[in-house]
Amino acid sequence: MPGRTVANGYGRQHKQLRAHYARRMRQGEVFHCYLINPAGSWDLGHDDADRSIYHGPEHVSCNRSETRRRAKRARRQGAVAPRRWLL
């Protein structure tokens, strides 16, 4: 059974791209979100409409905040049932 990461669509290609960006950050390159510690927690940000388009490294809070806002908005409008992991 695949892990949650793979089940969410982040397979080998995603992991390779993330490693590529991690090397670039360790070399001092700065991306969309500034001052990300490559050894710390960060996400490989992607376009919300098309998950095949990557934006590069983003702080975890920056990357995931839009998803939380959209989920809350949809719940307020009655479009989806509450999902505890999005809160």
C-alpha positions as a printed NumPy array, in Angstrom:
array([[  0.   ,   0.   ,   0.   ],
       [  1.517,   3.366,  -0.977],
       [  2.202,   5.969,   1.692],
       [  0.102,   9.099,   2.077],
       [  2.591,  11.191,   0.085],
       [  2.394,   8.895,  -2.944],
       [ -1.373,   8.534,  -2.569],
       [ -1.678,  12.334,  -2.748],
       [  0.15 ,  12.398,  -6.068],
       [  3.659,  13.163,  -4.826],
       [  5.618,  10.212,  -6.147],
       [  9.165,   9.731,  -7.371],
       [  9.195,  12.738,  -9.71 ],
       [  8.061,  15.046,  -6.897],
       [ 10.722,  13.673,  -4.547],
       [ 13.439,  14.138,  -7.173],
       [ 12.364,  17.722,  -7.838],
       [ 12.279,  18.438,  -4.118],
       [ 15.844,  17.082,  -3.749],
       [ 16.918,  19.273,  -6.678],
       [ 15.52 ,  22.395,  -4.969],
       [ 17.057,  21.371,  -1.624],
       [ 20.516,  21.285,  -3.258],
       [ 19.94 ,  24.717,  -4.794],
       [ 18.821,  26.18 ,  -1.468],
       [ 21.857,  24.737,   0.325],
       [ 23.959,  26.569,  -2.253],
       [ 22.278,  29.841,  -1.252],
       [ 19.655,  30.32 ,  -3.953],
       [ 16.518,  32.149,  -2.755],
       [ 13.061,  31.29 ,  -4.032],
       [  9.437,  32.469,  -3.746],
       [  9.432,  32.36 ,   0.062],
       [ 12.552,  33.968,   1.457],
       [ 14.77 ,  32.665,   4.225],
       [ 13.75 ,  29.032,   4.091],
       [ 16.104,  26.768,   5.987],
       [ 16.815,  23.852,   3.599],
       [ 17.37 ,  21.579,   6.596],
       [ 14.051,  22.614,   8.139],
       [ 10.443,  22.065,   7.131],
       [  9.398,  23.336,   3.714],
       [  7.046,  22.281,   0.935],
       [  7.532,  22.087,  -2.784],
       [  4.755,  24.509,  -3.717],
       [  2.571,  23.92 ,  -6.752],
       [ -0.184,  25.701,  -8.624],
       [ -3.552,  25.17 ,  -6.931],
       [ -5.368,  24.759, -10.246],
       [ -2.783,  22.493, -11.905],
       [ -0.725,  20.334,  -9.551],
       [  1.725,  19.499, -12.346],
       [  3.03 ,  23.106, -12.239],
       [  5.54 ,  23.672,  -9.452],
       [  6.387,  27.081,  -7.977],
       [  9.415,  25.953,  -6.002],
       [ 10.159,  25.854,  -2.274],
       [  7.653,  27.51 ,   0.048],
       [  7.264,  27.728,   3.806],
       [  4.88 ,  25.038,   5.023],
       [  2.495,  27.69 ,   6.375],
       [  2.562,  29.684,   3.109],
       [  1.95 ,  26.62 ,   0.956],
       [ -0.836,  25.123,   3.024],
       [ -2.684,  28.284,   4.054],
       [ -4.527,  28.661,   0.74 ],
       [ -5.774,  25.069,   0.916],
       [ -7.118,  25.692,   4.425],
       [ -8.813,  28.94 ,   3.334],
       [-10.484,  27.244,   0.372],
       [-11.667,  24.319,   2.499],
       [-13.157,  26.641,   5.133],
       [-14.883,  28.72 ,   2.446],
       [-16.337,  25.593,   0.836],
       [-17.601,  24.309,   4.199],
       [-19.263,  27.662,   4.955],
       [-21.024,  27.466,   1.61 ],
       [-22.096,  23.863,   2.322],
       [-20.123,  22.466,  -0.605],
       [-18.255,  19.769,   1.323],
       [-18.463,  17.956,   4.631],
       [-15.945,  19.035,   7.285],
       [-12.647,  17.194,   7.127],
       [-10.699,  17.191,  10.371],
       [ -7.263,  17.026,   8.719],
       [ -7.837,  20.339,   6.921],
       [ -8.575,  22.287,  10.097]])
